[in-house]
């Protein structure tokens, strides 16, 4: 697979992908049309919000866990030289190593949820709870049936039926990741054995508007917790109705993962369309704009598309919280042409974070983590809740299917899955290796309930789906908290041997990387993670040193060499010294001594997914959108 690092000062034009130029994102409609009424409306809604915060938020509460320590945000930085403090940087690492994550530029008004995976708010926020009667809630404001808001102490009477009317058609599909709608990309440019570090915001329409108003104003999933979620939902809707916020350019955070496809580095979150980012010669990062693939993309876009290493095609989907059949499957050619949509019928409005791919099939996950406003209010929990009475289902569909009629569904033990390692075919079976969570409480993670977070379970599992008998067989491959599984990306959709998984100390702290050999039998029942069974190697980050997703970079492209002949790269933060690093690990030996350690000039907060692009000099490529210089080989694309 090939791509390109763009040239310094490259021009931006309207591309065949239908991108919205970054200059337009800097000037949302509200800035062009704002007047006295809009400013007055903004102040009015701000007053309601402040009253709600006064009534519902404890001023003596400790600082939010996910806004302190190394979860806390940082400012844009660089490009600046990073210091190589140990070893040497292998030549195959030349290029750009990037990782994304939440980084609130503006202080969240009320609640904040760092960990939850990009849920989305659709046209009717409380569509599923429209049959509920009025509920009396402790609070400090009320919304009458005519839509008038008034302060009322000591209680507030909210109509869920009316709220459904308030959140009516007209709202775009809305990303609710709790980072005050800001994403920071951290990049390490490696060239000639030296490294340059940079971190930049993705210039989304949300960021432009909140910068204009100087405050965090968009809805976040952390707000949709319990009965108070009704108040925050109404406040957000009022801002939209009164013209304070403009949703016409989407509401993306683009803070979950990145993929490189057809000469574009795309920043992704599953609540909106992709944002394209340019990598400059010095490693700096610059937002190009939001893509809609010539207006063919009219729904959300997953944060985890799959790229076939042989054909260069990108396979993707989007899901909705209200629009039946709840998901849509798409294929994008290696040249960036998007296929017609294939609607997929799911069991309900589930959170489907990932998919998998084989040479002939696409695999979809229908796990019972439901968008459930009724339970949010009645059970005082997060708006996405896990239903352990429902089975989990995996759908296997021919990857070029024109409709879902050929989909075969397999029921398995109830669970939630966020991230798959890989999938392939063996005879009549489709094999999936993934990370399985038996049960999850997003609300407990939101408030960092230490007891529940420490008991968080996430293990490596294998599923085998027999396409002739319709039977599924599942088995456990490991029992230490493992997620963010990565492989040599040349083996996507093909049978592979090794999986590199982050090992979690709790739900949010990564203290090691484990190398699993899928050809060996697991040794279950151990108290400590150690080499043995199918655990071929373990790299520990050290005492109070926590890492992130580790990306595999092969020494040589293709599948002719040994699968594990390469390196792992990951960001690591040392809590003892407050120093952040990029650590390079020998993926074959998993030696406890790193190949190289690059000390970064500033702190890098904990974040989400990473990828690496390998550079090699070639003839410049020019597209209709951006002038590109420097051939890039895509090594990791998820």
C-alpha positions as CSV (number, residue, x, y, z in Angstrom):
1,X,0.0,0.0,0.0
2,X,1.3,3.4,-0.8
3,X,0.5,7.0,0.1
4,X,2.2,10.4,0.5
5,X,3.5,12.9,3.0
6,X,2.3,16.3,1.8
7,X,4.7,19.1,0.8
8,X,5.2,22.2,2.8
9,X,2.9,25.0,1.8
10,X,0.8,22.7,-0.4
11,X,-2.4,24.3,-1.8
12,X,-5.9,23.4,-0.7
13,X,-8.6,23.1,-3.3
14,X,-12.0,21.4,-3.4
15,X,-11.1,17.8,-3.9
16,X,-12.9,14.9,-5.6
17,X,-13.5,13.6,-2.0
18,X,-15.9,16.5,-1.3
19,X,-13.8,18.0,1.5
20,X,-14.8,21.2,3.3
21,X,-11.8,23.5,3.3
22,X,-10.3,24.3,6.7
23,X,-10.7,28.0,5.9
24,X,-14.4,27.5,5.9
25,X,-14.3,25.6,9.1
26,X,-12.6,28.6,10.7
27,X,-15.7,30.7,9.8
28,X,-18.8,28.8,10.7
29,X,-22.2,30.3,9.9
30,X,-22.6,31.7,13.3
31,X,-19.6,33.9,12.9
32,X,-20.8,35.3,9.7
33,X,-24.4,35.8,10.8
34,X,-24.1,36.5,14.5
35,X,-25.9,39.5,15.7
36,X,-27.5,41.0,18.8
37,X,-30.2,38.4,19.0
38,X,-27.7,35.5,18.8
39,X,-25.5,37.1,21.4
40,X,-28.4,37.7,23.7
41,X,-29.6,34.1,23.2
42,X,-26.2,32.9,24.1
43,X,-26.1,34.8,27.3
44,X,-29.7,33.6,28.1
45,X,-28.8,29.9,27.7
46,X,-25.5,30.5,29.6
47,X,-27.5,31.8,32.5
48,X,-29.7,28.7,32.5
49,X,-26.6,26.5,32.3
50,X,-24.9,28.3,35.2
51,X,-28.1,27.8,37.3
52,X,-28.1,24.1,36.5
53,X,-24.4,23.8,37.4
54,X,-25.1,25.6,40.7
55,X,-27.9,23.2,41.5
56,X,-26.6,19.9,40.2
57,X,-22.8,20.0,40.6
58,X,-21.0,19.8,43.9
59,X,-18.5,22.7,44.2
60,X,-16.6,20.8,46.8
61,X,-16.3,17.7,44.7
62,X,-12.7,16.6,44.0
63,X,-11.2,17.5,40.6
64,X,-12.4,15.3,37.7
65,X,-10.0,12.3,37.5
66,X,-9.7,12.6,33.8
67,X,-8.8,16.2,33.8
68,X,-5.9,15.8,36.3
69,X,-2.5,14.2,36.2
70,X,-1.5,12.9,32.8
71,X,-5.1,12.9,31.7
72,X,-5.0,16.7,31.8
73,X,-4.9,18.6,28.6
74,X,-1.8,20.3,27.0
75,X,-1.3,23.1,24.6
76,X,-0.2,22.9,21.0
77,X,3.5,22.4,20.7
78,X,6.4,22.3,18.2
79,X,7.7,21.2,15.9
80,X,10.6,20.8,18.3
81,X,13.6,18.5,18.4
82,X,13.2,15.4,20.6
83,X,16.2,13.9,22.4
84,X,17.3,10.3,21.7
85,X,18.3,9.2,25.1
86,X,18.9,5.5,24.4
87,X,19.8,3.4,21.4
88,X,19.3,4.3,17.7
89,X,16.2,4.7,15.6
90,X,16.1,2.0,12.9
91,X,15.9,3.2,9.3
92,X,12.5,1.6,8.7
93,X,10.9,3.9,11.2
94,X,11.6,7.0,9.1
95,X,8.3,8.7,8.5
96,X,5.6,9.9,11.0
97,X,4.3,8.2,14.1
98,X,1.0,9.7,15.3
99,X,-1.4,9.1,18.1
100,X,-4.7,10.8,18.9
101,X,-6.7,11.4,22.0
102,X,-9.0,13.8,23.9
103,X,-7.5,17.1,25.0
104,X,-10.1,19.7,26.1
105,X,-8.9,23.2,25.1
106,X,-11.8,24.8,27.0
107,X,-12.9,23.7,30.4
108,X,-15.9,21.3,30.4
109,X,-18.9,23.0,32.1
110,X,-20.2,20.0,34.1
111,X,-19.3,16.4,33.7
112,X,-16.5,14.8,31.7
113,X,-16.0,11.2,30.5
114,X,-12.6,10.3,29.1
115,X,-12.9,6.6,28.2
116,X,-16.2,6.1,26.5
117,X,-15.9,5.2,22.8
118,X,-17.6,8.0,20.7
119,X,-21.3,7.4,21.2
120,X,-23.6,9.4,19.0
121,X,-26.6,11.6,19.6
122,X,-29.1,11.3,16.7
123,X,-32.0,13.4,15.4
124,X,-34.2,12.5,18.4
125,X,-32.0,12.4,21.6
126,X,-34.6,10.6,23.7
127,X,-36.4,8.8,20.9
128,X,-36.5,5.5,22.7
129,X,-38.0,7.0,25.9
130,X,-40.9,8.9,24.2
131,X,-43.5,6.8,26.0
132,X,-42.4,7.9,29.5
133,X,-44.6,10.0,31.6
134,X,-43.4,13.2,33.3
135,X,-40.7,12.6,35.9
136,X,-40.0,14.8,38.9
137,X,-36.3,15.5,39.3
138,X,-34.4,17.3,42.0
139,X,-33.0,20.4,40.5
140,X,-33.3,24.1,39.8
141,X,-35.1,24.6,36.5
142,X,-38.2,23.5,34.7
143,X,-39.3,23.2,31.1
144,X,-43.0,23.6,30.5
145,X,-44.9,21.9,27.7
146,X,-44.8,25.1,25.7
147,X,-41.0,25.0,25.8
148,X,-40.5,27.9,28.2
149,X,-37.6,27.4,30.6
150,X,-38.0,28.8,34.1
151,X,-36.0,28.5,37.3
152,X,-37.9,26.6,40.1
153,X,-36.4,25.6,43.4
154,X,-36.4,23.0,44.9
155,X,-37.6,20.7,42.1
156,X,-37.8,20.5,38.3
157,X,-40.5,18.8,36.3
158,X,-39.3,17.6,33.0
159,X,-41.4,15.9,30.4
160,X,-39.6,13.2,28.5
161,X,-42.3,13.3,25.9
162,X,-41.6,17.0,25.4
163,X,-37.9,16.4,25.3
164,X,-38.4,14.1,22.4
165,X,-40.2,16.9,20.6
166,X,-37.5,19.3,21.4
167,X,-34.8,17.1,20.0
168,X,-36.6,16.7,16.7
169,X,-35.5,16.3,13.1
170,X,-32.9,18.8,12.1
171,X,-30.0,17.9,14.4
172,X,-27.1,16.2,12.6
173,X,-25.7,12.9,13.8
174,X,-23.8,14.1,16.8
175,X,-20.5,12.9,18.3
176,X,-20.6,13.0,22.1
177,X,-17.0,12.1,23.1
178,X,-16.3,13.8,26.4
179,X,-13.3,15.8,25.5
180,X,-15.0,19.2,25.2
181,X,-14.9,18.3,21.5
182,X,-11.2,18.7,21.0
183,X,-8.7,16.3,19.6
184,X,-5.0,16.5,19.9
185,X,-2.7,14.6,17.4
186,X,0.7,13.9,18.8
187,X,3.3,13.3,16.0
188,X,6.9,12.1,15.9
189,X,8.7,12.8,12.7
190,X,11.7,10.5,12.2
191,X,14.3,11.2,9.6
192,X,18.0,10.4,9.3
193,X,18.0,8.9,12.8
194,X,16.6,12.1,14.4
195,X,13.2,12.8,15.8
196,X,11.0,15.9,15.8
197,X,7.8,16.1,18.0
198,X,4.7,18.1,17.4
199,X,1.1,18.2,18.7
200,X,-1.8,20.0,17.0
201,X,-5.5,20.3,17.3
202,X,-7.7,19.0,14.5
203,X,-9.5,22.1,13.4
204,X,-13.1,20.8,13.4
205,X,-16.2,22.9,13.1
206,X,-16.9,22.3,16.8
207,X,-13.5,23.6,17.8
208,X,-14.0,26.7,15.6
209,X,-17.3,27.5,17.2
210,X,-16.2,26.9,20.8
211,X,-13.1,29.0,20.2
212,X,-15.3,31.8,18.9
213,X,-17.5,31.8,22.0
214,X,-14.6,31.1,24.3
215,X,-16.4,28.3,26.1
216,X,-17.3,24.6,25.9
217,X,-20.9,24.6,24.6
218,X,-21.5,21.2,22.8
219,X,-23.1,18.2,24.3
220,X,-20.9,15.4,25.7
221,X,-21.6,11.9,26.8
222,X,-20.5,12.7,30.3
223,X,-23.5,15.1,30.5
224,X,-25.9,12.3,29.7
225,X,-25.8,10.5,33.0
226,X,-28.9,10.1,35.2
227,X,-31.8,12.6,35.4
228,X,-29.5,15.6,35.1
229,X,-28.9,14.5,31.6
230,X,-32.3,15.8,30.6
231,X,-31.2,19.3,31.6
232,X,-28.0,19.3,29.7
233,X,-29.8,17.9,26.7
234,X,-32.3,20.7,26.7
235,X,-29.5,23.3,27.1
236,X,-27.7,22.0,24.1
237,X,-30.9,21.9,22.0
238,X,-31.7,25.5,23.0
239,X,-28.4,26.6,21.7
240,X,-29.0,25.0,18.4
241,X,-32.6,26.3,18.0
242,X,-31.6,29.8,19.0
243,X,-28.7,29.8,16.5
244,X,-25.9,29.9,19.1
245,X,-24.5,26.7,17.6
246,X,-24.3,25.7,14.0
247,X,-24.5,21.9,13.2
248,X,-24.5,22.2,9.4
249,X,-20.8,21.2,9.2
250,X,-21.2,18.3,11.5
251,X,-20.2,17.9,15.1
252,X,-17.1,15.7,14.9
253,X,-14.4,15.3,17.5
254,X,-12.2,13.2,15.2
255,X,-10.3,12.0,18.3
256,X,-10.4,8.2,18.3
257,X,-8.1,6.8,15.6
258,X,-6.3,7.6,12.3
259,X,-6.0,5.8,9.0
260,X,-4.0,6.6,5.9
261,X,-5.8,5.9,2.6
262,X,-5.4,7.2,-0.9
263,X,-3.0,10.0,0.0
264,X,-5.0,11.2,3.0
265,X,-4.3,10.9,6.7
266,X,-7.8,10.8,8.2
267,X,-8.6,11.6,11.7
268,X,-11.7,9.6,12.8
269,X,-14.5,9.4,15.4
270,X,-17.6,7.3,14.9
271,X,-20.0,10.2,15.4
272,X,-19.3,12.1,12.1
273,X,-17.4,12.1,8.9
274,X,-13.5,11.9,8.6
275,X,-11.2,14.9,8.8
276,X,-8.2,15.0,6.5
277,X,-4.9,16.1,7.9
278,X,-1.7,17.1,6.1
279,X,1.7,16.0,7.3
280,X,4.3,18.6,6.4
281,X,8.0,18.0,5.7
282,X,9.1,19.1,9.2
283,X,6.5,16.7,10.7
284,X,4.0,19.5,11.5
285,X,0.3,18.6,11.1
286,X,-2.4,20.7,9.4
287,X,-6.1,20.1,9.0
288,X,-7.4,20.1,5.4
289,X,-11.1,19.6,6.1
290,X,-14.0,17.3,6.5
291,X,-14.6,14.6,3.8
292,X,-17.9,13.4,2.3
293,X,-16.7,11.5,-0.7
294,X,-18.5,13.6,-3.3
295,X,-21.6,13.8,-1.0
296,X,-21.9,10.0,-1.1
297,X,-21.2,9.8,2.6
298,X,-24.3,11.0,4.4
299,X,-23.9,9.0,7.6
300,X,-21.4,8.6,10.4
301,X,-18.0,6.9,9.7
302,X,-16.4,4.3,11.9
303,X,-13.2,5.0,13.7
304,X,-11.9,1.6,12.7
305,X,-12.1,1.0,9.0
306,X,-10.1,-1.9,7.5
307,X,-7.7,-1.6,4.6
308,X,-7.0,-4.7,2.5
309,X,-3.2,-4.8,2.1
310,X,-3.4,-6.3,-1.4
311,X,-6.2,-4.4,-3.0
312,X,-5.8,-1.0,-1.2
313,X,-9.6,-0.9,-0.6
314,X,-11.0,0.5,2.6
315,X,-14.0,-1.3,4.2
316,X,-16.0,0.7,6.7
317,X,-19.4,1.3,8.2
318,X,-21.4,3.9,10.2
319,X,-24.0,3.4,12.9
320,X,-27.0,5.4,14.2
321,X,-28.8,5.5,17.5
322,X,-32.3,5.9,16.0
323,X,-32.3,5.4,12.2
324,X,-33.4,1.8,11.6
325,X,-31.7,-0.5,10.5
326,X,-29.1,1.2,12.6
327,X,-25.9,0.6,10.5
328,X,-24.6,1.1,7.0
329,X,-21.8,-0.7,5.3
330,X,-19.5,0.9,2.6
331,X,-16.5,0.0,0.5
332,X,-14.0,2.7,-0.7
333,X,-11.8,1.9,-3.7
334,X,-8.0,2.4,-3.5
335,X,-8.6,5.6,-5.5
336,X,-11.1,7.0,-3.0
337,X,-14.4,6.2,-4.7
338,X,-17.1,5.2,-2.2
339,X,-19.6,2.4,-3.1
340,X,-23.4,2.5,-2.7
341,X,-24.6,2.0,0.9
342,X,-25.6,-1.4,2.2
343,X,-28.1,-1.0,5.2
344,X,-27.5,-3.5,8.0
345,X,-30.3,-4.5,10.4
346,X,-29.1,-4.7,14.0
347,X,-30.9,-5.8,17.1
348,X,-31.3,-2.2,18.2
349,X,-29.4,1.1,18.6
350,X,-26.1,-0.5,19.7
351,X,-22.6,0.9,20.0
352,X,-20.6,-0.9,17.3
353,X,-17.1,0.4,17.6
354,X,-15.2,-1.9,15.3
355,X,-15.5,-4.5,12.4
356,X,-13.3,-7.2,11.0
357,X,-12.3,-8.3,7.5
358,X,-11.2,-11.5,5.7
359,X,-10.4,-12.0,2.0
360,X,-14.0,-12.6,1.2
361,X,-16.1,-11.4,4.2
362,X,-16.8,-8.5,6.4
363,X,-17.7,-9.1,10.1
364,X,-20.0,-6.9,12.1
365,X,-20.6,-6.8,15.9
366,X,-24.1,-6.6,17.4
367,X,-23.4,-6.5,21.1
368,X,-26.1,-5.4,23.7
369,X,-24.5,-2.0,24.6
370,X,-27.6,0.0,23.8
371,X,-28.4,3.7,23.5
372,X,-31.0,3.7,26.3
373,X,-32.4,7.1,27.5
374,X,-35.1,5.4,29.5
375,X,-32.6,3.6,31.7
376,X,-30.5,6.8,31.9
377,X,-33.4,8.5,33.7
378,X,-35.1,5.6,35.5
379,X,-31.9,3.9,36.7
380,X,-29.7,6.9,37.0
381,X,-27.0,5.6,34.6
382,X,-25.1,6.4,31.5
383,X,-27.2,6.8,28.3
384,X,-25.4,3.8,26.8
385,X,-26.1,0.7,29.0
386,X,-25.3,-2.9,28.9
387,X,-28.1,-5.5,28.8
388,X,-26.8,-8.8,30.0
389,X,-30.1,-10.5,29.2
390,X,-29.5,-10.2,25.5
391,X,-27.1,-12.3,23.4
392,X,-24.2,-10.9,21.4
393,X,-24.3,-11.5,17.6
394,X,-21.7,-11.5,14.9
395,X,-22.8,-11.0,11.3
396,X,-20.7,-12.4,8.4
397,X,-21.4,-10.8,5.1
398,X,-19.7,-11.2,1.7
399,X,-17.6,-8.1,1.5
400,X,-18.9,-7.0,-1.9
401,X,-22.5,-7.8,-1.1
402,X,-25.1,-5.3,-2.5
403,X,-27.5,-5.9,0.3
404,X,-27.7,-7.7,3.6
405,X,-29.6,-10.8,2.3
406,X,-26.5,-12.9,2.4
407,X,-25.6,-12.0,6.0
408,X,-25.3,-15.0,8.4
409,X,-25.7,-14.2,12.0
410,X,-24.0,-16.2,14.8
411,X,-25.1,-15.9,18.5
412,X,-22.5,-16.1,21.1
413,X,-22.2,-15.6,24.9
414,X,-23.2,-12.1,25.9
415,X,-20.3,-9.7,25.8
416,X,-19.1,-6.3,24.5
417,X,-16.3,-6.0,22.0
418,X,-14.5,-2.7,21.2
419,X,-11.4,-3.9,19.3
420,X,-10.7,-6.8,17.0
421,X,-7.2,-8.1,16.3
422,X,-7.7,-9.8,12.9
423,X,-9.9,-12.3,11.0
424,X,-9.3,-14.9,8.3
425,X,-10.8,-18.0,6.7
426,X,-9.9,-21.6,7.3
427,X,-11.9,-24.1,5.2
428,X,-15.6,-23.7,6.1
429,X,-14.8,-21.4,9.1
430,X,-14.3,-17.7,9.5
431,X,-11.9,-17.1,12.4
432,X,-12.0,-13.9,14.5
433,X,-9.4,-13.0,17.2
434,X,-10.7,-10.2,19.4
435,X,-10.7,-8.6,22.9
436,X,-13.9,-9.6,24.8
437,X,-15.5,-7.7,27.7
438,X,-18.1,-9.8,29.6
439,X,-19.9,-6.8,31.1
440,X,-19.3,-3.0,31.2
441,X,-20.5,0.0,33.1
442,X,-19.6,3.2,31.3
443,X,-20.9,5.2,34.2
444,X,-18.5,3.6,36.6
445,X,-15.6,4.5,34.3
446,X,-16.9,8.0,33.9
447,X,-16.6,8.8,37.7
448,X,-13.6,6.5,38.1
449,X,-15.3,4.1,40.5
450,X,-12.0,2.6,41.7
451,X,-13.5,-0.6,42.9
452,X,-15.3,-1.3,39.6
453,X,-12.5,0.0,37.4
454,X,-10.0,-2.3,39.2
455,X,-12.3,-5.3,38.5
456,X,-12.6,-4.5,34.8
457,X,-12.2,-7.6,32.7
458,X,-11.0,-7.6,29.0
459,X,-9.4,-10.7,27.6
460,X,-8.2,-12.1,24.2
461,X,-10.7,-14.6,22.7
462,X,-11.1,-16.6,19.5
463,X,-14.4,-17.2,17.7
464,X,-14.9,-19.7,14.9
465,X,-18.0,-19.3,12.7
466,X,-18.9,-22.3,10.5
467,X,-20.4,-20.9,7.3
468,X,-22.0,-24.3,6.5
469,X,-23.5,-25.3,9.8
470,X,-24.2,-21.9,11.2
471,X,-22.5,-22.8,14.5
472,X,-20.1,-20.7,16.5
473,X,-17.3,-21.9,18.8
474,X,-15.6,-19.5,21.2
475,X,-12.5,-20.0,23.4
476,X,-10.4,-17.9,25.7
477,X,-6.8,-17.1,24.6
478,X,-5.7,-15.1,27.6
479,X,-7.0,-13.8,30.9
480,X,-5.0,-10.7,31.7
481,X,-6.7,-7.4,30.8
482,X,-5.7,-7.0,27.1
483,X,-7.0,-4.6,24.5
484,X,-5.8,-2.4,21.7
485,X,-4.6,-5.5,19.8
486,X,-2.3,-4.9,16.9
487,X,-0.7,-7.1,14.2
488,X,1.6,-6.7,11.3
489,X,-0.9,-4.9,9.0
490,X,0.3,-6.8,6.0
491,X,-1.7,-9.7,7.4
492,X,-5.1,-7.9,7.7
493,X,-7.7,-10.4,6.6
494,X,-5.1,-13.2,6.3
495,X,-4.1,-15.8,8.8
496,X,-1.5,-14.4,11.1
497,X,0.5,-15.8,14.0
498,X,1.2,-12.9,16.3
499,X,-0.9,-10.4,18.2
500,X,0.5,-7.6,20.3
501,X,-1.9,-6.4,22.9
502,X,-1.8,-3.6,25.5
503,X,-2.0,-5.0,29.1
504,X,-4.1,-2.9,31.5
505,X,-3.5,-2.4,35.2
506,X,-7.1,-1.1,35.3
507,X,-9.5,0.2,32.8
508,X,-7.3,3.1,31.7
509,X,-3.7,2.4,32.6
510,X,-1.4,0.3,30.3
511,X,1.5,-1.2,32.1
512,X,2.8,-3.7,29.6
513,X,2.7,-5.1,26.1
514,X,2.1,-8.9,25.6
515,X,3.0,-10.8,22.4
516,X,0.6,-13.7,21.8
517,X,1.5,-16.6,19.5
518,X,-1.8,-17.9,18.1
519,X,-0.3,-21.3,17.1
520,X,0.3,-22.2,20.8
521,X,-2.2,-23.3,23.4
522,X,-3.0,-20.8,26.2
523,X,-2.0,-21.6,29.8
524,X,-5.0,-20.2,31.8
525,X,-5.3,-19.9,35.6
526,X,-2.0,-18.0,36.2
527,X,-1.8,-15.2,38.7
528,X,0.9,-13.3,37.0
529,X,1.4,-12.4,33.3
530,X,4.6,-14.2,32.2
531,X,6.0,-15.9,29.2
532,X,4.6,-19.4,28.7
533,X,1.7,-21.1,26.8
534,X,0.7,-18.7,24.0
535,X,2.4,-15.7,25.6
536,X,5.6,-15.4,23.6
537,X,6.9,-12.2,25.2
538,X,6.1,-9.5,27.6
539,X,7.5,-5.9,27.7
540,X,6.8,-4.1,31.0
541,X,6.9,-0.3,31.0
542,X,8.1,-0.2,34.6
543,X,7.0,1.1,37.9
544,X,4.4,3.9,37.5
545,X,5.2,4.1,33.8
546,X,2.2,3.8,31.6
547,X,2.1,3.2,27.9
548,X,-0.4,3.4,25.0
549,X,-1.4,1.4,22.0
550,X,1.7,-0.2,20.5
551,X,2.0,-0.1,16.7
552,X,3.9,-2.7,14.7
553,X,6.4,-1.5,12.1
554,X,7.9,-4.2,9.9
555,X,11.6,-4.0,8.8
556,X,10.6,-4.8,5.3
557,X,7.1,-4.4,3.6
558,X,5.1,-7.4,2.4
559,X,4.6,-10.9,3.7
560,X,7.8,-12.5,2.3
561,X,9.8,-12.0,5.5
562,X,9.1,-13.2,9.1
563,X,5.8,-11.9,10.4
564,X,7.3,-10.6,13.6
565,X,10.5,-9.1,12.2
566,X,10.0,-5.5,13.1
567,X,9.5,-3.0,15.9
568,X,6.8,-1.8,18.3
569,X,6.3,1.9,18.9
570,X,4.3,3.5,21.7
571,X,4.1,6.6,23.8
572,X,5.0,6.1,27.4
573,X,4.5,8.5,30.4
574,X,6.6,8.2,33.5
575,X,4.5,9.2,36.6
576,X,7.7,9.4,38.7
577,X,9.4,12.1,36.6
578,X,6.4,13.5,34.6
579,X,8.5,12.9,31.4
580,X,6.9,11.4,28.3
581,X,8.7,9.3,25.8
582,X,8.4,7.3,22.6
583,X,9.7,3.8,23.2
584,X,10.8,1.4,20.4
585,X,10.7,-2.3,21.2
586,X,12.1,-5.3,19.4
587,X,8.9,-7.1,18.3
588,X,10.7,-10.4,17.6
589,X,12.6,-10.8,20.9
590,X,10.4,-8.6,23.2
591,X,13.7,-7.8,25.0
592,X,13.2,-5.8,28.2
593,X,15.8,-3.4,26.9
594,X,14.2,-1.1,24.4
595,X,15.8,-0.6,21.0
596,X,15.5,3.2,21.4
597,X,13.9,5.7,23.7
598,X,13.1,9.3,22.5
599,X,12.5,11.8,25.3
600,X,9.8,14.3,24.3
601,X,10.0,18.0,25.0
602,X,6.6,18.2,26.6
603,X,4.1,15.9,28.4
604,X,1.9,13.7,26.3
605,X,-1.5,12.9,27.9
606,X,-2.9,9.4,27.9
607,X,-4.9,8.8,24.7
608,X,-6.3,6.3,22.2
609,X,-5.1,4.9,18.9
610,X,-1.9,5.3,17.0
611,X,-0.4,4.5,13.6
612,X,2.8,4.8,11.7
613,X,3.6,5.9,8.1
614,X,6.9,4.9,6.6
615,X,8.6,7.3,4.2
616,X,10.7,6.6,1.2
617,X,11.8,9.2,-1.4
618,X,10.0,9.1,-4.8
619,X,8.6,11.2,-7.5
620,X,6.1,13.7,-6.1
621,X,2.4,13.0,-6.6
622,X,-0.1,15.8,-7.3
623,X,-3.8,15.3,-6.7
624,X,-6.7,17.8,-7.4
625,X,-6.8,18.6,-3.7
626,X,-3.3,18.7,-2.3
627,X,0.2,18.8,-3.7
628,X,2.0,15.8,-2.2
629,X,5.7,15.2,-1.8
630,X,7.4,12.1,-0.4
631,X,6.1,8.6,-1.0
632,X,4.7,7.0,2.2
633,X,4.1,3.3,2.7
634,X,1.2,2.7,5.0
635,X,2.3,0.2,7.6
636,X,-0.5,0.5,10.2
637,X,-3.9,1.8,9.2
638,X,-6.2,1.4,12.2
